[in-house]
Amino acid sequence: MNPRAAPLTLIMRQLCFRMVAVAYVASFCGAPLAARAAGDRFFTTSDGVRLHYLEAGPPTAGTLVFVPGWTMPAWIWQRQIEAFSSRYHVVALDPRGQGESEIPGGGYEPGRRGADIGDLIAALGGRKVVLVGWSLGVLDSLAYVHEAGDGRLAGLVLLDNSVGENPPPRPEAAPRSTLPLPRPLRIRHFVEAMFRRPPGAAFLDRLTSDALRTPPAFAAALRAYPVPRSYWREAVYSVGKPLLYVVTPRLAGQAENLAAHDPLAETAVFADAGHALFVDDAERFDAMLRDFIERRVWPVGGGAVASVSGGR
C-alpha cells in the first residue's frame, strides 16, 4: 500500500463514520431520513392557499397519497414513505394549517378540506390514487369522496376514526383535573397518548412542536365536525373501489358492521397498537397495506403500477 495514501484513507474512513453517525442521530432527532430523502413540493388550492407535501418514488408508478390527522405533519408518515417509495409514487400531504403548509384564515370545514385533497390529486396529474387517511384524515378523505365521488380513486384506506357506522364512538373521558393546563402541555399529552410504544423523546418533541403550529382557533374549528354522522356513512358506502378500514379496539364494532354490509371493504383491528398504529406497528401495517394494494388495487404482474396513464 502506498504510505502517502494511508492518511487519506484514514480521513475518508473518519468522514464516512461521521456521515453514518449523523444519519443515525438524525433518524432519532426529528429529522427522519425518509422525509429528508423525499422532495418538498407545493401546490395552490382552488381557493388560493399554498399547501406543502412530501414526494418520493418513481413519478410514473401508482400513486399513494397519505393524509395525516388533527394538527399532524406529513412527515409522521416517514416509515411509509421509506417502505413504499421504492415501488410506488408516494405523496404525504400537510393539510392547510398544518406542517409546512400555509395557515389561512378559513377553510377548516370538511368540505374545503376535502376539496384540498381533490386539488392535490389534480396537481399530481389527475391519475387515480390510493388515498390513505388517518384520524381526522379519515374525515377529510370521506369529505372528498362525498363531494367529488370516487372517480379519481384506485383504492381507499381509512385508519382509526369513525366512518359513521354503528356503534358511535364513546365520548372522550373528561380530564381528572379541573385546572386548565397550558396549551403546550395539553398538546404534549395528546401526542404522547397516540402511541402504545413511545417513539422517543426527540420524535415526540418535534411532533408536539409541529402540532402547536396550528393556531388554537383553527385547531378547534377542525374538531367542530359541522355535519351529521350520516354524512360520513353515506360517503364510505358510496365508494365503489377496494376499501381497507384499520382500527384500534375502540372502533372494532364499526369495522365489524362495515365488513358485514360492504362487500368491497376489508377490515382489521390492531389490538396492540395506539391511535398512530402505522407508527406503533409499522411493520404489520406496511405489510397489510402492501398486500391490499398488490392483491386488490394494482395486482403484481398486471402492469398497472408501471403504467398508470390508463387510470386518468
N, C-alpha and C positions, 0 to 999 in steps of 0.2 A: 504494500500500500504506500502511496506517495505521502511522506511525512508532512508535506505542506498542506495536503488535503485534510489531514486529521482535524485541525481546528475548525475548518469549515463544516466538516461532517458533524462535529460536536455541536456547533451553533445551530445547524439545521435540525438536529435531534431535539435540542432545547426548544427551538421555535415550535416544532411540531407538538412537543409536550405541552407547551403553553397554550397552543390553539385548542388542543383536546381538553385541557383543564378549563379554559374559558367556556367552551361549548358545554361542558358538563355542569359548570356552575350556572350558566345561563338557563339551562333547562329547569333548574330548581329556583330561579330567582325572578320569575315573572317574565322571562324573555324566551318563550318556547321556541325550540329550533324549527318546528314545522311552521309556526306562524311567521318566523323570520324568513324562512325559505319561500313562503307564499308572497305573491306580489300584492302591494297595496293598490287598490283601484277605487275610483269614484264614479258616480253617475248622478244625474239630476232627475228628480222625480217630476211627474206631470204637474205638480204644484210648486215647482221651483226650489226644492230642497236638495242639498248636496249630501249624498249618502256614501258611506265607505263600505267596502267589502274586501275580503282576502280572496285571492285566486291562486290556484295551483293545479298542476296536472296538464295533460295534453288538451288543448282547446277544442280539438275536433272529436274528442271522446264524449260519451254520455255524461251529462252534467248533473251533479248533486248540489243542491242549494240548501245550506244549513241556516236555520233561523233560531237565535238564542232566546232566552227568557227575559223576564222583567229586569230591566236595567243592566242586563248582562252584555258583555262584549263578544265580538266574533271570535276572538282567539280562544274562548273556552272550548271550542271545537278542535283544539290543536291536535289531539290524538287522532281524530277522524281525518283531518287534513293530511296528516302523515300517512295514515293507513290506506287511504283511498286514492291519493293523488298520483300514484304510480300507474294506475289503470284508468282513472276517471278524471274528468274536469271538475274540480272541487271549488265551490264558492261558499264563503261564510259571510253573512250579512251583519253589519252593525245597523240595527234599526234606527229610525230617527230618534234623536235624543240620547243615544247610547253609543258607547265605544268612541270611535273617531268620527262618527257622523255629526252633521250639523244639528244644533239644538234649536229648532224653530219655535215660534210662539204658539203653534197649534198643530192639529193633525194627529192627535194621540188616541183618537177613537178607532174602533175596529175597522170600519170601512176604509179609512185613509191608510191605516197600517197595511191592510190587505192590498190596497192599490199600490203601495210601495213595492210589495213583492212582485206584483204584475209588472211594474215599471222596471224592476231589476231583470226579470226574465226577458223582457223586450230588449233591454240594453245588452244582454248577453247574446242576442241574435234571434230570440224567439223560438229556439228549439225546445222540444219537450224536455222537462227536467224531472228528476226525483226530488221532491220537496220534503225536507226533514225539519219539523218544528218541535221545539221543546218548551214546555211550561207555557208562558204567555205566547211563545212562538207557535204553539198549537192553535190558539185562538186567532192569531194573525193569519196563519195558513188557512184556517177554515173560513175566515172572513174573506180572504182572496177567492176561495172556491165559491162561497155564497154569492159573491158579486160578479165573478168573471167566469165561473164554471171550471171544468177540469180539462179543457181542450189543450192547454199547454203543459199538462202533467203527464209523465210516463208512469209515475207512482207517487204515493203519499205515505209518509212515515210520521206518526204523531207520538210524542214522548211525554208521558206523565202529566197530563192535565185532563180535565173533564171534556167530553165531547157532547155533552148534553143528554147522554143516556141516563138511565136509572141504574142504581140509586144515586141521588145527588151527593156530591162530596160533603163531608161533615164540615161544619163551621170551624174555623181555626180557634184553638184554645185561647182564652183570654190570658194576658200576661199576669204572672203572680203578683208583681209589684204594681201599685197604683201610681208610683212616681214615674213621670216620663223620663225615658233615657235620652241622652244626646243622640242626634241622628247618626253620627258615625258609629256609635256603639250599637245602635239598633240594626244598622246595615251589616255590621260585622257579625252580629248574632245570626242574622238572616243568612248570610253567606256560609257561615260555619255549619248551619243546620241543613244545608243542601247535601252534605256528604256523610256517608256512613264510615268511610275510610278517609281521614284527614289527608289532603294532598300536600301538606307542608305549609309552613308559616309564610314563606315568600309568595307562594301561589295565592294564598288567602289574602295577603296584604294587597297584592296587585288587583285581585278581583274586587275587593272592597273599595279600593280607590276608584276603580272604573265605575262601579255601581253608584258611587257618590257623585259622579259627574252629571247624572240626570237630576235636574232641579227638583226639589220636593213637590212643587205643584204639579209638574208634569208626571212625576213618578206616581202621584196619587191618581191623576187622570187615567193612567194606564191600567189601574186596577178598578176603575169605575164599572166596566162591563155594562154599558148602557143598552143592552139588548137582552131579550128573554133567553132562557136555556134552549128553547126550541130552535133558535137561530143556529146554534152550533149543531144540533141534532139534524136539522134539515140539510146543513152543509155536508156533514160526514156521510149521510146516506145518499146524497146526490152524486158522490164520487163513483165513477164507473171504471176506475183504474185500480190496479193492485194496491192494497192498503195494509199497512202494518201499524198496530197500536201496541205500544210497550209501556207498561206502567209499574208502579210500586204497589204494594198490597192495598193501600187505601182506595185505589180505583179498580181493584180486581173485579168487583161487581159490574162496573160499566164495561170492562173488557169482555166479561162472560156474555153479557147481553148483546154487545156489538157482534161478537163472533157467532152468536145464535141467530141473529137477524140479518146479517150482511154476508152473503156468500163470497164476496171479494175480500173480506177482512181476515187477517191473521192477527192473533194477539199473543202477548207473552207478559208474564209477571216476574219482575226482578225482586225476589223476596229479601235478598241480602244486600241491596244497594240503597243509597239515598236518592233524593229527588234528582240530583245530577247523575243519573245512573250510567250515562255514557262516559263519565269520568271515573266514577267509583268502580265500575266493572267494564272498562273499555274493551278488554279482550272478548268478553262474551257478547257485548253489544255489536262490536265491529264484525264479529263472525256472523251474527244473526242478520245484520244489515247486508253484508256481502252475499249471504245465501239467498236472502229475499230478492236482491237485485238480479243475481245470476239465474235464479230459478223462475222468477215471475215477471221481471221487467225487461232486462236485456240478457236473454239466455246465452250462456257461453257457447261459442261456436256458431251463433246465429248471425254474427256480423253487425248486430245493432249498435254495439259500443263503438266500434271503429268507424262506422258510417251512420251518422245520426241526421244527415240532411233530410232524410225522408220523414223525420218527425216534425217538420215545420208546420 
